[in-house]
Amino acid sequence: MGTKTHKTNGASSTAATLRPLADRVVARPLEREAMTKSGIMLPDTATEKPMRGTVVATGEGRRNEKGARVPLDVQVGDEILFAKYAGTEFKHEDEDFLILAEKDVLAVVSS
């Protein structure tokens, strides 16, 4: 009901089944670089955790002292930057996602 979801690339059912609570955001991390600029292939264990992703679902927002909802600053479809070790990674229907609090979102990337 106030949950916003994003439907892309056949993942609509996946995103639609995730409903974060309060001020949490579900993001699909962008692919990690598997090759260095000089052409060296990197194994998964050597690549850094992605710090960029696309918002696929948002909660309704936290409640203030008076009980009113405070809307989120990020929206479904936004490309975001987040703290390196923020959130919790999880797999849902064979896709990797990250759920994090809005406070862990550092910036929205403009196109």
JOSULFEN-V655078 format. One record per helix or strand. SS is the DSSP state (alpha for helix, beta for strand). FROM is the first residue (numbers start at 1). TO is the last residue. If there is no record, write none. Layout:
# JOSULFEN-V655078
ss = [SS SS]
from = [FROM FROM]
to = [TO TO]
This chain:
# JOSULFEN-V655078
ss = [beta alpha beta beta beta alpha beta beta beta beta beta beta alpha beta]
from = [4 12 24 35 41 44 52 62 69 79 88 95 102 105]
to = [5 16 29 35 41 46 58 63 70 82 92 101 104 109]
